[in-house]
Amino acid sequence: MPFEVPPLPYAYDALEPHVDDQTMRLHHDKHHQAYVDKVTAALAGTEHAERPIAELIADLGSVPEEKRAAVRNNGGGHLNHTLFWESMSPTGGGEPNDALAAAIDAAFGSFAAFKEQFEAAGIARFGSGWVWLVADGDSLAIVTTANQDNPVSDGRQPLLGNDVWEHAYYLSYQNRRPEYLKAWWNVVDWAKVGARYEEATASRN
């Protein structure tokens, strides 16, 4: 099956005022589509063309060297954005509950402390990249990646990621990345993130 941009699970304007309609249209329809087109072209006719994108990004060493950069950058962009759209909801916000809430408290001290550290990491990420909450062994961690790199390449399971490329926020927030990072909590789908955490926990057992 060729790589495809998944449809948004909500309307383009559903996340306003925190993420605006025009940004969603450009980000989903143009940027994500470009990543899909380029990774598809790079792998056309190879044994890797039918592999799941998460499997490819987790095992970049298996990709021929001459195609690895294209897969890392564009395949990573496809994987990252697929996770990103699914991590947001017009009914998002609030706080996690159950197992994820307990794990966040154990790793960071409190949910408020976690948000503060996550935002600080996103602000500190130089240039383009992502800030992530990951399952790292038996604990949780906050990491950042450059460009379209994904934590699965380092053996970590991404639970939540925020895109800090300027195209994700510039139309509404201009150079105010801290403001974007803070507003984004209002659309995070904690039920989805919690389900990812449960899946990651189950896979370790």
N, C-alpha and C positions, 0 to 999 in steps of 0.2 A: 504494500500500500504506500503510495507517495506521501510525503510529508504534507500536512495541510494546516492552515491557520484555523484554530477552532473558533466557532462563532462565540461572540460575547454572551455570557449567561444573563445579560441585562441590557437595557437600552443604552445608547451612547451617552445620554444625558442623565442616566439614573444615579450617578455618583456626585452630581452637582450639589452644593457649590464646591466640594472638596477637590474633585477632578472634573474639569469642564468637558463639555460635549466635543468641542473641536479638537482638543488634545486626544481624547479617546478615539476619534475617527482617524486622525493622523497616525497615532501610535499603533493602533490595532490594524487598520486597513493598509497602511503604507509601510511603516517600519517592520512590523512583524511579517507582513507578506514578503518583504524584500529578503529577510533572513531565510524564510522557507524556500523562496525561489533559488537563492544562491546555494544553500546546502543541497537542494535537490539536484541542481546542475552539477555540483561538485561530485556527487556520488552516483550520478546516472551511469548505468551499465556496469556497476561494480557489485560485489557480493554484499556490500554494506547498505545498499539502497533500500532494503526492506527491513533493516534492523530498527528497533525502537530508539527514538532519539535519546532517551535517558541512558540506555545501554551504551550507545556510542560515546556519549560525553563522559560516562563513567570509565570507559575503556579506550581512551584516545590513542593509547599505544598500539592498538590493533588496527588503526586506520593508517593507510599508506602515508609516508612522510610528506609526499607532495600534495596530499589532500588534507592533511591534519589541521593546518591553520584555518582553512575554509570551514571545516567541520567544527573546530573549536569556537570560532567566531560566530558563524551563522547558525550552526546547529545549537550552539549554546544560547544564542539569541532566541531561537525557537523554543527551546526548553524553558528558559527563564521567563519568557513572556507568557507561555501557556500556564505556568505556575502562578504568575502574577495576576492574570485575569481571574483565575479561580479563587484567588485569595481575597477578593474584594466582593462586596455586596451592598446594595442600597439599604439593606437592613443591618449592615455591619456596625462595628463600634463596640463599646462596652468592654467587657473583660472576659478572658477565658474562664472555663470552669473545670471542675473535676481533676483528672490526672494532669492535664497540661498546666493548670493553675498551680498545682502543688509542685510540679517540676520547675516552673518559673520561679516560684518563691524559694525553692531549694538552691537554684543556681545563681539567682541574682539578689535575693533578699526580700524582694517584693515586686509586684507588677509595676508599680511606679518607678522603682529603681531600674527594672528591665527596660521600660520605655525610655528613660533618661539615657541609659547606656547605648541603646539601639540608635537613638537620634544622634548621639555624639559620634558614634561610629560612622553613620551616614554623612554627617557633616565633615568628618575628617577624611573621608574617602576622596583622594585627590583625583580630579578629572572625572571620567565616566566610569560607572561601575554599579555595583549592587551592595546592599547591606542585608544580611541574612540572620535569621534564627535557625540554628541547625541542631539536630540530634548528633551528639559527638560521643560515641560510646554510651555510657550509662547516664550521661548528663546532657545539659543544653549549653550552647555557646553562641555568642554573637561573632560573626566573621564578616569581612567584606571581600569582594572580588573585583578585579579590574575588568573593564570592558564587558564582555558577555561570558566570562568564566562562571562556572557553577560549582558549588561545593562538592557535588558528587565526584568530581575529578580527583578530590583529595580524600575520598572515602567517607564524607560526611553527608547526612541526609537533610536536605533543605526542608524546613517546615513553613517558613514565611520569608519572603524576600521583597524588598522595596527597591524599585528602579531609581537610581539617582543620576542617570543620564539627563542632560538638560531637556531633551525632547519630551521627557515624562512630565515636566512641570513648568517649562519656561513661559508658555502662553499666559498662564494665570499668575505665576509667582516670580517671573523674571529670574533674578539672581538670588532670590530669597529661599534657598534650599532648606534652611532650618524651619521656615514657616510651612513649607510643603510637607516635610517629614512629620511635623506635629499635626497638621490637618489630616494626614493620611490615616491616622488611627481611627477616624470616624467611619471609615469604610472597610476596615479589616473584618473578614469573615472568620471569627474565632471558632465557629463550629467546624469549618473546613480545616483550619490549622490543627485543631484538636484531633480530628480524624486522621490527619497525617501523622501526628505524634503517636496515636494509638497503633497505627500501622507500623511505624518505625520501631516501637517498643515490642510489638508482637514478632517482628522479624528477628529480633535479638534472642528471643526465647525458643 
